[in-house]
Amino acid sequence: MNTKLYEKDYYLWIEETVQLLQEGKLQDLDIPNLIEEIEDMGRSKKNALESNLIVLLMHLLKWKYQPEKQSGSWRGTIREHRRQILKAFKNSPSLKRYFEEIFEESYEEARKQAADETELSLTQFSESCPFKIEQILDPEYLLN
């Protein structure tokens, strides 16, 4: 396969790569770029999971610490990011391990963002996550 195609026409490169794979013509594959793309796919899934987790945690914190400002918008954000996380787990169960690896770091980032958005002091938010993982992922937790 012409490795220059990857740089000239990415979508055509994908189509041709799929065709070669389907035909079993492994010797004609652009292996270096195929490896790079597969690695990027994995990173992309991890980045999306982390982003969804931070947004979810931030909104749960806002919901808990500013009950007087709870809104349908916050509720919708909580539901959507829970849904995205659960969908990621359904499609790739091994992402649960990564979720656990990044949980504390994600909570710390969510805590900072919640402080920024609520204009409350960072010290008002617990240093350790006040929610259990089961609660965070429970579609009804805090929203009833």
Secondary structure, DSSP 8 states (H G I E B T S, - for coil): --THHHHH-HHHHHHHHHHHHHTT-GGGS-HHHHHHHHHHHHHHHHHHHHHHHHHHHHHHHHHHH-GGG--HHHHHHHHHHHHHHHHHHHH-TTHHHHHHHHHHHHHHHHHHHHHHHHT--GGGS-SS-SS-HHHHH-TTTTT-
